[in-house]
């Protein structure tokens, strides 16, 4: 296996607590906005990288979407925690030149503009790789760099519709439904982080060979549906709804439980739990195909049973009989989930202006650092630019001209301390 010599530490070297994380000491310049790109960079941060987020003067548009408080939204906190923010006006020539200089010093650059936009900003892959062949450059777009849809606008909702995700989530009557989370964007961010890690692994094995990692939301959504699309190719469009019976959400006396049986053994246990052993011997329910043919009868019968008792009662009964089930929880109940409490699923973020917030990091606990607060727009501009080699005179001129901006009350050593936190 080829080996490369370790690089000298960057000025903001990782603390001892971070030294064992896989990307400790790695510099990531995140010039992306929204969700997919920022989430990719945030995963790298969780795994030890120093991530500098470049905000335009108005901030990443993700700061202004959904639940917003001041400079932050839930979205911006979720996907930018722990990063340091540098505010650059890349519409100016000086801002473009600065962005190029910073990108040349990075190990990884992440962008999610439409094709050609990064090139117009002077930070396209070709220009940077010509000067730094070891660069791992992540490009995320809606539909890819070329093709008839390359310049089409894309968002999570657009992509859920155009990639078939809404169709996969349709009601029994065929009505398509958007999945109630930013699945297209978040999944693309996950795929991007994995692909970036793979490119970095190859770089370490090949003495510094970089890569252009290109992903699209469309391809990511298709990859998510590999099984669904194969099922269609094999048998054509299947009816919407469950693939077994009984299978669904059933009301109890005081709540709801999802309940299902996927095979004969599970159906027998369910019958025993419900006090209906005769169902297991009924030829109408001999196998899943037979049960599907009588799914309506089973649903009504199971509903009648569950409605007589509380959710707590049925949880105990189903657990004792090893039946596939779960209560339908809201987010408050998920935060209070006994398993989440025992496993430490949710970390705490001390977010200035918002207080203590719960955060679910990547689930590989041994490969992540504690959650961190998301930065204000330009919170670390002066500190980062000094660390990355910008002289004080030039920095002061750029601040005066509005090429870069520093958040009020956040300059100097406070920003430098954030890199090692």
Secondary structure, 3 states (H helix, E strand, C coil): CCCCCCCCCCCCCCCHHHCCCCCCCCEEEECCCCCHHHHHHHHHHHCCCEEEEEECCCCCHHHHCCCEECCEEHHHHHHHECCEEEEECCCCHHHHHHHHHHHHCCCEEEECCCCCHHHHCCCCHHHHHHHCCCCEEEEEECCCCCCCCCCCCCCHHHHHHHCCHHHHCCCCCCCCCCCCCCHHHHHHHHHHHHHHHHHHHHHHHCCCCCEEEEEEHHHHHHHHCHHHHHHHHHHCCCCCCCCCCCEEEEECCCCEEEEECCCHHHHHHHHHHCCCHHHHHCHHHCCHHHHHHCHHHHHHHHHHHHCCCCHHHHHHHHHHCCCEEEECCCHHHHHCCHHHHHHCCCEEEEECCCEEEEECCCCCHHHCCCCCCECCCCCCHHHHHHHCCCCHHHHHHHHHHCCEECCCCCCCHHHHHHHHC
